[in-house]
Amino acid sequence: MATKKKTSTDVITPAALVIQLFGGSYPLARKLDIVAHTTVRNWGMNNGGCVPSHHMRALLELAKKEGIKLTERDLIYGRPN
């Protein structure tokens, strides 16, 4: 039997991952004190799925505080889907 070859579409982007882990763009924006939740939503659309570096430390601290498993690697590369 042939095994399915993994492709880049088998990875959830860093932005999509953090939005999912924190319950959506609106709750995440509120937790990061970002006024417009569309800013967070646009990370995945305008940024190629990247999380802006100036938010990474806050995201890691927030994840630790809320008991969410999130690593530095997740914020850079995403996770397998």
Backbone torsions as a table, in degrees:
resi	resn	phi	psi	omega
1	MET	NA	137.6	178.4
2	ALA	-82.0	141.8	176.8
3	THR	-93.5	149.3	-179.7
4	LYS	-74.0	130.9	178.7
5	LYS	-79.9	132.5	178.0
6	LYS	-72.4	142.2	176.4
7	THR	-123.5	173.9	-179.6
8	SER	-64.3	-20.5	179.4
9	THR	-76.5	-7.6	178.2
10	ASP	-85.3	6.8	-179.0
11	VAL	-116.3	132.4	174.4
12	ILE	-85.0	132.2	-176.1
13	THR	-67.1	157.6	178.8
14	PRO	-55.9	-43.3	-179.3
15	ALA	-64.3	-46.5	179.4
16	ALA	-62.8	-36.9	179.9
17	LEU	-63.4	-51.4	-177.5
18	VAL	-67.0	-36.0	177.1
19	ILE	-62.3	-42.6	178.4
20	GLN	-66.2	-46.2	-177.1
21	LEU	-62.7	-33.3	-177.0
22	PHE	-98.7	10.9	171.7
23	GLY	87.5	16.6	176.7
24	GLY	120.5	168.5	-176.3
25	SER	-69.1	-36.5	-178.7
26	TYR	-67.3	-51.8	177.9
27	PRO	-60.9	-38.0	-179.6
28	LEU	-66.6	-43.0	178.6
29	ALA	-60.2	-42.3	179.0
30	ARG	-63.0	-41.3	-178.9
31	LYS	-69.1	-26.4	178.8
32	LEU	-95.2	4.2	-177.2
33	ASP	58.5	38.8	174.3
34	ILE	-97.2	124.1	-172.7
35	VAL	-63.2	-48.4	-176.2
36	ALA	-100.7	116.9	179.2
37	HIS	-64.3	-21.2	178.5
38	THR	-65.0	-23.9	175.5
39	THR	-60.3	-46.9	179.2
40	VAL	-67.6	-44.2	179.9
41	ARG	-58.9	-36.4	-177.4
42	ASN	-73.7	-14.3	176.2
43	TRP	-54.7	-41.3	-178.4
44	GLY	-77.0	-22.6	-175.5
45	MET	-93.8	-45.3	-172.7
46	ASN	-99.0	-11.5	-171.3
47	ASN	-112.9	8.9	-176.8
48	GLY	68.7	22.1	179.0
49	GLY	85.7	10.6	-179.3
50	CYS	-89.0	147.0	173.3
51	VAL	-90.9	129.4	178.1
52	PRO	-57.8	135.4	-174.2
53	SER	-60.1	-30.4	-178.1
54	HIS	-72.7	-6.0	175.7
55	HIS	-104.9	-7.8	-173.1
56	MET	-63.3	-44.7	-179.3
57	ARG	-61.9	-44.8	179.8
58	ALA	-62.3	-38.5	179.3
59	LEU	-65.2	-42.6	179.5
60	LEU	-65.4	-40.8	178.5
61	GLU	-66.9	-42.1	179.1
62	LEU	-64.3	-42.6	178.9
63	ALA	-61.4	-43.9	179.2
64	LYS	-62.4	-44.5	-179.3
65	LYS	-61.7	-36.8	-176.5
66	GLU	-95.3	2.8	178.1
67	GLY	72.7	29.2	179.4
68	ILE	-99.1	131.4	179.8
69	LYS	-78.1	109.9	179.6
70	LEU	-146.9	130.1	-178.2
71	THR	-116.9	167.5	175.4
72	GLU	-58.8	-39.8	179.7
73	ARG	-61.4	-40.8	177.6
74	ASP	-57.9	-39.3	-177.1
75	LEU	-72.7	-18.9	-179.7
76	ILE	-100.3	-44.7	-173.0
77	TYR	-109.1	-14.0	-173.4
78	GLY	81.9	-161.5	-179.9
79	ARG	-137.9	155.9	172.0
80	PRO	-59.9	141.0	-178.0
81	ASN	-83.4	NA	NA
